[in-house]
Amino acid sequence: MNKPLLFALTLCLCLASCNSAKKAAADTQPKYEIKDQELYNQIVAMDKTFFDAYNTCDLDKQATIYADDIEFYHDLGGLSTSKQDILEGTKNNICGKVTRELVAGTIEVYPIKNYGAVEIGYHKFHNKQEPNAVSHPSKFIIMWHYTNNQWKINKVVSLH
């Protein structure tokens, strides 16, 4: 058998193996299914309410949604536990400069018994000072605490 033909056959076998491995991996990861539609709708609505306030620099609205004992874990910035510092950082570094866009269809919501819910999803941030910069999706996790008939953001994990 000639070398070019042998190379082509080997390449085809390798590609077929890779595609089979990808399909097997995709088959083993379960697809997210909404377990509680009402809870899902509430959290999606709260996400929209909070990030509409974030995008328009409504710090008062953000303050009503953040819990007083907020814990904000940012992979680049570290841990923040001061609600006032988080709001001040938003005012100084985000307002008029950065907007958040939810990646459609990525929100997952899971109930946390006797506490509230956890929201997991992907979003992008757009820097108005760099309008041509490519924004890559990043993962976020928000712990929502339901207390006194209100949803509050108690913990955030922001990954880039």
C-alpha positions as CSV (number, residue, x, y, z in Angstrom):
1,M,0.0,0.0,0.0
2,N,1.4,3.4,-0.9
3,K,2.2,5.9,1.9
4,P,-0.3,8.7,0.9
5,L,-3.2,6.2,0.9
6,L,-2.1,4.7,4.2
7,F,-1.8,8.2,5.7
8,A,-5.3,9.1,4.4
9,L,-6.9,6.0,5.9
10,T,-5.2,6.5,9.2
11,L,-6.4,10.1,9.3
12,C,-9.9,9.0,8.5
13,L,-9.9,6.4,11.3
14,C,-8.5,9.0,13.8
15,L,-11.2,11.5,12.9
16,A,-13.9,8.9,13.2
17,S,-12.6,7.9,16.6
18,C,-12.6,11.5,17.8
19,N,-16.1,12.1,16.6
20,S,-17.3,8.9,18.4
21,A,-15.6,10.0,21.6
22,K,-17.2,13.5,21.5
23,K,-20.6,11.9,20.9
24,A,-20.1,9.5,23.8
25,A,-19.1,12.4,26.1
26,A,-22.1,14.4,25.0
27,D,-24.4,11.4,25.6
28,T,-23.2,11.0,29.2
29,Q,-23.8,14.6,30.3
30,P,-27.5,15.0,31.2
31,K,-29.5,17.8,29.6
32,Y,-30.8,20.4,32.1
33,E,-34.5,20.0,32.8
34,I,-36.6,22.5,34.7
35,K,-37.8,20.8,37.9
36,D,-40.0,23.7,39.2
37,Q,-41.3,26.0,36.5
38,E,-42.7,28.6,39.0
39,L,-39.3,28.8,40.8
40,Y,-37.5,29.0,37.5
41,N,-39.7,31.8,36.3
42,Q,-39.2,33.7,39.5
43,I,-35.4,33.5,39.4
44,V,-35.2,34.4,35.7
45,A,-37.4,37.4,36.5
46,M,-35.1,38.4,39.4
47,D,-32.0,38.0,37.2
48,K,-33.6,40.3,34.7
49,T,-34.6,42.8,37.4
50,F,-31.1,42.9,39.0
51,F,-29.2,43.1,35.7
52,D,-31.5,45.8,34.3
53,A,-30.6,47.8,37.4
54,Y,-26.9,46.9,36.8
55,N,-27.0,48.0,33.2
56,T,-28.7,51.3,34.0
57,C,-26.7,52.0,37.1
58,D,-29.7,51.9,39.5
59,L,-27.6,51.4,42.6
60,D,-30.6,51.8,44.9
61,K,-32.4,48.9,43.2
62,Q,-29.3,46.7,43.3
63,A,-28.9,47.5,47.0
64,T,-32.5,46.2,47.7
65,I,-31.7,42.9,46.0
66,Y,-28.3,42.3,47.5
67,A,-28.5,40.7,51.0
68,D,-26.8,42.6,53.8
69,D,-24.5,39.6,54.3
70,I,-23.5,39.3,50.6
71,E,-20.5,37.2,49.7
72,F,-19.2,37.9,46.2
73,Y,-16.5,35.6,44.9
74,H,-14.7,36.9,41.8
75,D,-12.0,34.7,40.2
76,L,-10.0,37.8,39.3
77,G,-10.9,40.2,42.2
78,G,-11.2,37.8,45.1
79,L,-13.8,37.8,47.9
80,S,-15.9,40.8,48.8
81,T,-18.2,40.7,51.8
82,S,-19.2,44.4,52.0
83,K,-22.4,45.3,50.3
84,Q,-21.4,49.0,50.3
85,D,-18.0,48.2,48.8
86,I,-19.6,46.1,46.0
87,L,-22.0,48.9,45.2
88,E,-19.2,51.5,45.3
89,G,-17.1,49.3,43.0
90,T,-20.1,49.1,40.6
91,K,-20.5,52.8,40.7
92,N,-16.8,53.5,40.1
93,N,-16.0,50.7,37.6
94,I,-19.2,49.6,35.9
95,C,-21.7,52.5,35.6
96,G,-21.6,54.0,32.1
97,K,-18.8,51.7,31.2
98,V,-19.9,48.0,31.2
99,T,-23.1,46.2,30.4
100,R,-24.1,42.6,31.0
101,E,-25.8,40.4,28.5
102,L,-27.3,37.1,29.5
103,V,-26.4,34.2,27.1
104,A,-29.9,33.1,26.0
105,G,-31.0,29.7,27.1
106,T,-28.2,29.1,29.6
107,I,-29.9,29.7,32.9
108,E,-30.4,26.6,35.2
109,V,-32.3,27.0,38.5
110,Y,-32.2,24.4,41.3
111,P,-34.2,24.7,44.5
112,I,-32.4,24.7,47.8
113,K,-34.7,23.3,50.5
114,N,-35.6,25.8,53.3
115,Y,-33.3,28.4,51.7
116,G,-34.1,29.5,48.2
117,A,-32.4,28.6,44.9
118,V,-29.2,28.5,43.0
119,E,-28.9,30.0,39.5
120,I,-26.2,28.9,37.1
121,G,-25.7,30.4,33.7
122,Y,-23.5,32.2,31.3
123,H,-23.3,35.9,30.5
124,K,-21.1,38.3,28.6
125,F,-19.9,41.8,29.5
126,H,-19.5,44.6,27.0
127,N,-17.1,47.4,27.7
128,K,-18.3,50.6,26.1
129,Q,-14.8,52.0,26.1
130,E,-13.8,49.0,23.8
131,P,-16.8,48.6,21.6
132,N,-15.0,46.3,19.1
133,A,-13.6,43.9,21.8
134,V,-14.9,40.4,21.6
135,S,-16.8,39.3,24.7
136,H,-16.6,35.7,25.7
137,P,-19.2,34.0,27.7
138,S,-18.3,33.5,31.4
139,K,-20.0,31.3,34.0
140,F,-21.8,32.7,37.0
141,I,-23.5,31.1,40.0
142,I,-25.9,33.1,42.2
143,M,-27.4,31.9,45.5
144,W,-30.8,33.4,46.0
145,H,-32.2,33.5,49.5
146,Y,-35.9,33.7,49.9
147,T,-36.6,35.6,53.1
148,N,-39.5,37.8,54.3
149,N,-41.3,37.2,51.0
150,Q,-38.4,38.6,49.0
151,W,-35.6,37.2,46.9
152,K,-32.1,38.4,47.9
153,I,-28.7,37.7,46.3
154,N,-26.7,36.1,49.1
155,K,-23.7,34.7,47.3
156,V,-22.2,35.2,43.9
157,V,-19.5,33.3,42.1
158,S,-18.3,35.1,39.0
159,L,-15.9,33.2,36.7
160,H,-14.1,34.6,33.6
